[in-house]
Amino acid sequence: MPALLDPTSERSPTIRPRLPRPADLAGLTVGIVDISKARGDVFLDQIDARLQARGIATRRYMKPTMARPAPLALRQQIGTEVNLVIQGLAD
């Protein structure tokens, strides 16, 4: 299994086992995180609409800037409000 690297100046990989993927999204809440890149919201709006059309609950979040990691308070909020996250990474 490939190592997961933290892009925030990690010098050596920390062993972080991946969590198992859910078999089904029914009953789960999906967090959708916009990292504030141009037009990222356009793509994420489509993802949100498709999930909601299937009856899957979503919550939207936005980083204040794409240049830095999400603030700790936002990461903690996301971690307590949703079961899994989709994050848009490109414009």
C-alpha positions as CSV (number, residue, x, y, z in Angstrom):
1,M,0.0,0.0,0.0
2,P,1.4,3.4,-0.9
3,A,2.3,5.8,1.9
4,L,0.1,8.9,2.5
5,L,2.1,12.0,2.8
6,D,1.1,15.2,4.5
7,P,1.9,18.1,2.1
8,T,2.4,20.6,5.1
9,S,6.2,20.1,5.3
10,E,6.3,16.5,6.6
11,R,9.9,15.4,6.5
12,S,9.3,11.7,6.8
13,P,6.1,9.7,6.3
14,T,4.0,8.9,9.3
15,I,2.2,5.6,9.1
16,R,-1.5,6.4,8.8
17,P,-3.7,3.4,7.9
18,R,-6.5,4.3,5.5
19,L,-9.9,4.0,6.9
20,P,-12.2,1.5,5.1
21,R,-14.5,2.9,2.5
22,P,-18.2,2.7,3.4
23,A,-20.1,0.0,1.5
24,D,-23.0,2.4,1.0
25,L,-23.5,6.2,1.5
26,A,-27.1,5.7,2.8
27,G,-27.5,7.3,6.1
28,L,-24.1,9.1,6.0
29,T,-23.4,12.8,5.5
30,V,-20.8,13.8,2.9
31,G,-18.8,16.9,3.5
32,I,-17.9,18.9,0.4
33,V,-14.9,21.1,0.8
34,D,-14.1,24.0,-1.6
35,I,-10.4,25.0,-1.3
36,S,-11.2,28.4,-2.8
37,K,-9.7,27.9,-6.2
38,A,-11.3,29.6,-9.2
39,R,-14.4,27.8,-10.4
40,G,-14.0,24.9,-7.9
41,D,-17.5,25.7,-6.7
42,V,-18.9,25.0,-10.2
43,F,-17.6,21.4,-10.1
44,L,-18.5,20.9,-6.5
45,D,-22.0,22.2,-7.1
46,Q,-22.5,19.3,-9.6
47,I,-21.2,16.7,-7.2
48,D,-23.5,18.1,-4.5
49,A,-26.5,18.0,-6.8
50,R,-25.8,14.4,-7.8
51,L,-25.4,13.2,-4.2
52,Q,-28.6,15.0,-3.1
53,A,-30.5,13.5,-6.1
54,R,-29.6,10.1,-4.7
55,G,-30.9,11.1,-1.2
56,I,-27.4,11.5,0.3
57,A,-27.0,14.3,2.9
58,T,-24.3,16.8,2.2
59,R,-22.7,19.7,4.0
60,R,-20.6,22.4,2.3
61,Y,-17.4,24.0,3.6
62,M,-14.9,26.5,2.2
63,K,-11.3,27.1,3.1
64,P,-10.6,30.8,3.5
65,T,-7.6,30.5,1.1
66,M,-6.1,27.9,-1.1
67,A,-2.6,28.9,-0.1
68,R,-2.7,27.3,3.4
69,P,-4.2,24.3,5.1
70,A,-7.7,24.6,6.4
71,P,-7.7,26.3,9.9
72,L,-7.8,23.9,12.8
73,A,-11.3,25.0,13.8
74,L,-12.7,24.3,10.3
75,R,-11.0,20.8,10.3
76,Q,-12.5,20.0,13.7
77,Q,-15.9,21.2,12.6
78,I,-15.8,19.0,9.5
79,G,-14.6,16.1,11.5
80,T,-17.6,16.3,13.9
81,E,-20.3,17.0,11.3
82,V,-19.7,14.5,8.4
83,N,-18.8,10.9,7.8
84,L,-16.6,11.4,4.8
85,V,-15.2,14.3,2.7
86,I,-14.9,15.2,-1.0
87,Q,-12.4,18.0,-1.6
88,G,-12.0,19.9,-4.9
89,L,-8.3,20.3,-5.6
90,A,-8.0,21.9,-9.0
91,D,-9.5,24.7,-11.1
